[in-house]
Amino acid sequence: MTSIPNFLDYSPDPLDLGDTNRRFPRRHLFQEDDVHAVNAALAAGRPLLLRGKPGTGKSQLALAAAVGLGRAFVSEVIDARSESRDLLWRFDAVRRLADAQAFAARRPGSDGAVGDPLDEGRYTAPGPLWWAFNWRTATKQAETSKSATPLSRPGCHPQNGVVVLLDEIDKADSSVPNGLLGVLGDGEFQVPGVGPVACGDIEPLVVINTNEERSLPDAFLRRCAVHELVIDEDPLKLAEWLLRLGRAHFEGIEETILKKAATLTMADRETCLRAELHPPGGAEFLDLLRVVVARSTSTKQALEHLEIARQFFLQKHPRGDAF
């Protein structure tokens, strides 16, 4: 039986995401609604579906939830070739065939029975939902199949539970979300040649992202808590958000530089929206500031670099489409 999970506390302060190997570590600013959505999904034991346009921070919210909860983090980017089974386990048929050919040359008559070197379990690697449901058995299976284990982050431990991100599920055929209905509802699945996998002591937080490129089945939506991430286009609120974002990532940066970068981002964002093109957002704004931090030694030089970098990070559409 699973236990009641710990919940996420809201703080207006930026959360360090533990990117110790990055030149510009990421920090996350939670909105109160984001925290409420995470806690609602945890309390109900439902997946959290995050919808919104690209660049609204859906993927980073999943990672931030893992760091804030002290949970291990596992992610999988879904594409048009993905199948629902890939999210549970992967069977390496090519490696097994190669081993079978080599093994048959040494010992004719092998049939791959249990205990045999060609046993299916030796070629079955745990997928992201297996890691999320039961880290202990996934670890054991990864050792058996000689497959990779998820990267660990400081302060994030599987004994606190797991957050798993299934990114861009709208890229896949409808058979993928439909194929997950029973697994997400029952909290268990069967692996051929290995046996059953069931949730451990702490239910995982399953976060699923969609950019709305393809509609998701109604049956799938009914089994999720749904939260939409949007960027507020009100000029005052947008400017305030950008400035908070800049201060969170670059402590001590001059307000003059922050405000100039925000002004450029907002202007080019408005131009793109009028042309019905994907606009720059927080990620592009931070890229401008990274250029300044890396290349400038004075305010005057920083402002010049903002104008130069603008064309590379804020004006990405073909000339004539919007600019």
Phi, psi and omega in degrees: 000133181280155182262165177292129185283161168286152182250165184272132177267138178277138173216138177285349181283149179294144179257123177286126185271008172075028179277071186292341183258009181257145178293324176239088182302146180274146173229150184239136175254111178284140164267152182301321180297327178297316180294318178300320181294316179299314182291327177294317179295320178297315183294322182275348183068034181246154171296152176254113178267119178257121179243155181153167180291157175303141178092004180270358174094023183295312183295319182291330178298321179297315178296317180297323177298319179297315180294316180296328179269352183072024183263155172295153183236131177229138180223154178215125176270125184266142177226187186294340181267353184292145173239155182301326180298328180299334181278349179257306177203164177230132179253123183269083182292328182293315180294322180294320179297317180296319179293323180296319180294317179291321182291320180297328179293331181271324184219086181302146175096359179294136182245007178074028180291168180303135183090346178282150177302342180261014177305138184304324182301333180288348184239012182252115180259140179292138175269180186300323180286332174295314177301321181291318183287316186209093184297325183296309181289330177294320178298316179297318180291324177297323177293319180296317184270358181057044179252168186286153173251153180298149178292144179262153178239148180303131177080000181249116187231137181297337178293343174272356184112181183227141167252125178244133179252121171256100192269132174063053181293340179290349176284340186268163174294157181298343179294338180289304177298324178296324180288348180262354185303308182293320182297311182289329180284321184269337182073026179200161176202166183252135178249116180304133178080356181236308180129193184282149172236125181229159179302143176278213185289331183238124178297142177285159167261111180264115179252129183236130183252145172220138174264009177067025177285339179214139180291144178265149181300143180301322180298326178288316180300323182295338182264007182240152160276134187243129180227128180258129177259127180226156173260122181292122184273357174300125187305318182293316181290322178295316179297317180298318180296316180296318180295318177299319180297316180295317180296324181294324184268335184227082181297134176087359179292145184295141179297326179301318181290315179302312183294323178294316178297320178295319180297316179296316181297315181294321180295313181287331174296314180297321178298316180294319181296321178296326180273004181058043177245157179296124186270160173291155181220215184297321182297317180291323177301316179293325177298320176302315182292327178296322177299315181298312182298321184283332192241348189254145176240000179210163179298316181300315180293322180298316180295324177294318180293328176298315180295321180292313184289340182307317184292338183269334186245335182254339185240067188272350180277157180305142179303134181100337178288323180217329189251000000 
